[in-house]
Amino acid sequence: MIDKQKDKPFGKLKILTDDDLPFNFDELCAAVMKRLSQVADISVELSFVSEEEIRRLNADFRSIDRVTDVLSFPYLDKIKGKILFADEYSDDLDEDGNILIGSLCVCLKRAEEQAKEYGHSLKREVTYLVLHGILHCFGFDHIEKDDEEEMSGIADEIMKEIKITREEA
């Protein structure tokens, strides 16, 4: 068996959006790819939406009629912990040849409220929400306690790696 990962650098994670990004997510993307040992180039779609839009999406897709902070829509099944290779996902490539693993919507108004509530910066809150959504697109979840601990642990490692802490004001 050929080891496809041997001596390959980490792939790039690209955020596809038509929105103006409030922050640069390059460090976050690099840290995610490093932490998850991904070698293929991967993309996720990101939209910033209003409270009304995220409430509608939450109601339509989760049957929860309330505003939330982030929603994720993973496109691939059973990829948690798996190293992805473009040749294995040829039907899931975007126009640049990246594996498109999902999309996420972030409600900036809710992120602003949470940043104030938690006493940290908007940058920290939005970065965490985008990371949370990306991890869902990679197959991580937090329904069971063990899964929640795993996902939170990975998120904490990545946030520490990029030096964005809860204490950041």
Protein Blocks (a to p, Z undefined) as FASTA:
>chain_A
ZZfkgopacdddddddfbdcfbdcklmmmmmmmmnopabdcddddddddfklmmmmmmmm
nopacddfbdcddfbghkghiacdfklmmmlccfkopacfbdcdddfklmmmmmmmnopa
fklmmmmmmmmmmmmmnopackbmklmmmmmmmmmmmmmmnopafklZZ
